[in-house]
Amino acid sequence: MATRLTLRELTDEERNELEIMAHSRTQQARMVQRAQIVLGCADRERPAHLAVRLGVTPATIYQWLHRFNDQGLPGLADRPRSGHPPTYTAQQKAEVIAAALTKPDTLGLPFGSWTLDRLQAYLNEHKQIPIKRSRIDEILVAEGLRWRKQETWFGERVDPQFAEKRGRLKSSTRLHRQGRSSAWTRWVQSRPRVSPVKK
């Protein structure tokens, strides 16, 4: 049968520090929560009830209780992450850049433009480069590249003569002046516009 883990006696200084952390509006949320866990246990709140109240698992309660018992207040801080962030060779970076500058349909892919998700999937599956979306973006930005703005609907129009067949636009439709733009701009996800319903 497992031994029940209980919180050791708090010093006055520890309780004071924990109270400040638990009610802080500037402290990181995870640190506030850890202080609340220790204070809840110090006030004899049952771990199961405390877990429900704070929206965490009982295992999380015991983890921070154990860390505090062993290390005191410093034990509530994040530990340094082990290992180094992944690094990529010049060849791998070149593959990322080359893929981003290549039209997906010329690679036999069923879409006409890249997104970070599509580029990540392609690099993982076809180039065997395990890379995160954020890292792809960093590599492209470091190279001075930005996501190209969409000029058409996701690839080529089905009918190239669509504009001619459609005829003139209604006068109520505003025409947008084409301003100068660079070949590359940073990808910005915009919300679709909703037109008011005419009565």
C-alpha positions as CSV (number, residue, x, y, z in Angstrom):
1,M,0.0,0.0,0.0
2,A,1.4,3.4,-1.0
3,T,2.4,5.8,1.7
4,R,0.3,9.0,1.7
5,L,2.4,12.1,1.0
6,T,1.8,14.9,3.4
7,L,3.1,18.5,3.3
8,R,5.8,19.3,5.8
9,E,5.3,22.3,8.2
10,L,5.7,25.7,6.5
11,T,7.9,28.4,8.0
12,D,6.3,31.8,8.4
13,E,8.5,33.2,5.7
14,E,7.5,30.4,3.2
15,R,3.8,30.9,4.0
16,N,4.2,34.6,3.4
17,E,5.9,34.1,0.1
18,L,3.3,31.5,-1.0
19,E,0.5,33.9,-0.2
20,I,2.0,36.6,-2.3
21,M,2.6,34.2,-5.2
22,A,-0.9,32.7,-5.0
23,H,-2.6,36.1,-5.3
24,S,-0.2,37.7,-7.7
25,R,-1.4,39.3,-10.9
26,T,2.0,39.6,-12.4
27,Q,3.5,36.2,-11.6
28,Q,3.3,33.4,-14.3
29,A,0.0,31.5,-14.1
30,R,1.8,28.2,-13.5
31,M,3.7,29.6,-10.5
32,V,0.5,31.0,-9.1
33,Q,-1.2,27.6,-9.4
34,R,1.8,25.8,-7.7
35,A,1.6,28.2,-4.8
36,Q,-2.1,27.6,-4.5
37,I,-1.5,23.8,-4.5
38,V,1.0,24.1,-1.6
39,L,-1.2,26.5,0.4
40,G,-4.3,24.3,-0.2
41,C,-2.4,21.3,1.2
42,A,-1.1,23.4,4.1
43,D,-4.7,24.3,4.9
44,R,-5.5,20.6,5.0
45,E,-7.5,20.6,1.8
46,R,-7.7,17.0,0.5
47,P,-5.6,16.5,-2.7
48,A,-8.6,15.1,-4.7
49,H,-10.7,18.2,-3.8
50,L,-7.8,20.6,-4.5
51,A,-7.3,19.0,-7.9
52,V,-10.9,19.5,-8.8
53,R,-10.9,23.1,-7.6
54,L,-7.7,24.0,-9.5
55,G,-8.5,22.0,-12.6
56,V,-5.5,19.7,-12.4
57,T,-4.9,16.0,-11.9
58,P,-4.2,14.5,-8.4
59,A,-0.8,13.5,-9.9
60,T,0.0,17.2,-10.4
61,I,-0.9,17.9,-6.8
62,Y,1.5,15.2,-5.5
63,Q,4.2,16.2,-7.9
64,W,4.4,19.8,-6.6
65,L,3.9,18.7,-3.0
66,H,6.8,16.3,-3.3
67,R,9.0,19.0,-5.0
68,F,8.2,21.5,-2.3
69,N,8.9,19.0,0.5
70,D,12.3,18.3,-1.0
71,Q,13.4,21.7,-2.2
72,G,11.2,24.4,-0.6
73,L,10.2,27.4,-2.7
74,P,12.9,26.9,-5.3
75,G,11.4,23.5,-6.0
76,L,8.3,25.3,-7.5
77,A,10.3,26.9,-10.3
78,D,10.6,25.2,-13.7
79,R,13.7,23.0,-14.1
80,P,16.0,23.7,-17.0
81,R,14.9,21.6,-20.1
82,S,17.3,18.7,-20.8
83,G,19.1,18.7,-24.1
84,H,19.6,21.4,-26.7
85,P,16.9,22.5,-29.2
86,P,17.3,20.6,-32.5
87,T,19.7,22.1,-35.0
88,Y,19.6,21.7,-38.7
89,T,22.4,21.3,-41.2
90,A,22.9,23.8,-44.0
91,Q,21.6,21.1,-46.4
92,Q,18.4,20.7,-44.4
93,K,17.8,24.4,-44.3
94,A,18.4,24.6,-48.0
95,E,15.8,21.8,-48.5
96,V,13.3,23.9,-46.4
97,I,13.9,27.0,-48.5
98,A,13.9,25.1,-51.8
99,A,10.6,23.5,-50.9
100,A,9.0,26.8,-49.9
101,L,10.0,28.4,-53.2
102,T,8.7,25.5,-55.3
103,K,5.0,25.3,-56.4
104,P,3.4,22.3,-54.6
105,D,1.6,21.1,-57.7
106,T,5.0,20.7,-59.6
107,L,5.9,18.3,-56.8
108,G,2.8,16.2,-57.5
109,L,1.0,17.5,-54.5
110,P,-2.8,18.0,-54.6
111,F,-2.8,21.8,-53.8
112,G,-1.5,24.9,-55.4
113,S,-0.1,26.9,-52.5
114,W,1.8,26.2,-49.3
115,T,0.8,26.7,-45.7
116,L,3.1,26.0,-42.8
117,D,1.2,22.8,-42.0
118,R,1.5,21.6,-45.6
119,L,5.2,22.5,-45.8
120,Q,5.8,20.7,-42.5
121,A,4.1,17.5,-43.6
122,Y,5.9,17.6,-46.9
123,L,9.3,18.0,-45.3
124,N,8.6,15.3,-42.7
125,E,7.2,12.7,-45.2
126,H,9.2,13.4,-48.4
127,K,12.5,14.8,-47.1
128,Q,12.6,13.0,-43.7
129,I,13.3,16.3,-41.9
130,P,11.4,16.3,-38.6
131,I,10.8,20.0,-38.1
132,K,8.2,22.1,-36.4
133,R,6.1,24.8,-38.0
134,S,7.7,27.5,-35.9
135,R,11.2,26.4,-36.9
136,I,10.3,26.5,-40.6
137,D,9.0,30.0,-40.2
138,E,12.3,31.0,-38.4
139,I,14.4,29.6,-41.2
140,L,12.4,31.4,-44.0
141,V,12.4,34.7,-42.1
142,A,16.2,34.4,-41.5
143,E,16.6,33.9,-45.3
144,G,14.6,37.1,-45.8
145,L,11.5,35.3,-47.2
146,R,7.9,36.0,-46.4
147,W,4.7,34.1,-47.2
148,R,3.4,35.2,-50.6
149,K,-0.1,36.8,-50.5
150,Q,-2.8,34.7,-52.2
151,E,-3.6,36.3,-55.5
152,T,-6.2,33.7,-56.5
153,W,-8.3,31.1,-54.9
154,F,-6.0,28.2,-53.7
155,G,-4.3,27.6,-57.0
156,E,-5.4,28.3,-60.6
157,R,-9.0,29.2,-61.5
158,V,-11.0,26.4,-63.1
159,D,-11.9,28.6,-66.0
160,P,-9.2,31.1,-67.1
161,Q,-11.8,33.2,-69.0
162,F,-14.0,33.5,-65.8
163,A,-13.6,37.4,-65.6
164,E,-14.6,37.9,-69.2
165,K,-17.6,35.6,-69.0
166,R,-18.7,37.2,-65.8
167,G,-19.0,40.6,-67.4
168,R,-18.5,44.0,-65.7
169,L,-18.7,44.3,-62.0
170,K,-21.7,46.0,-60.5
171,S,-21.2,49.7,-59.7
172,S,-22.0,49.0,-56.1
173,T,-18.8,46.9,-55.8
174,R,-15.8,48.9,-54.8
175,L,-12.8,48.5,-57.0
176,H,-9.5,48.1,-55.1
177,R,-6.5,50.0,-56.4
178,Q,-3.5,47.8,-56.9
179,G,-0.6,49.3,-54.9
180,R,3.0,48.5,-55.2
181,S,4.0,45.4,-53.2
182,S,7.1,43.3,-52.8
183,A,7.2,39.8,-54.1
184,W,7.0,38.4,-50.6
185,T,4.9,39.5,-47.6
186,R,4.5,37.9,-44.2
187,W,1.6,35.5,-44.0
188,V,-1.3,37.1,-42.2
189,Q,-4.5,35.0,-41.6
190,S,-7.5,37.3,-42.1
191,R,-11.0,36.6,-41.1
192,P,-13.5,36.2,-44.0
193,R,-15.6,39.3,-44.5
194,V,-19.4,39.1,-44.0
195,S,-21.6,41.2,-46.1
196,P,-24.7,42.7,-44.5
197,V,-28.0,41.0,-45.5
198,K,-30.1,43.3,-47.8
199,K,-33.7,43.8,-46.7
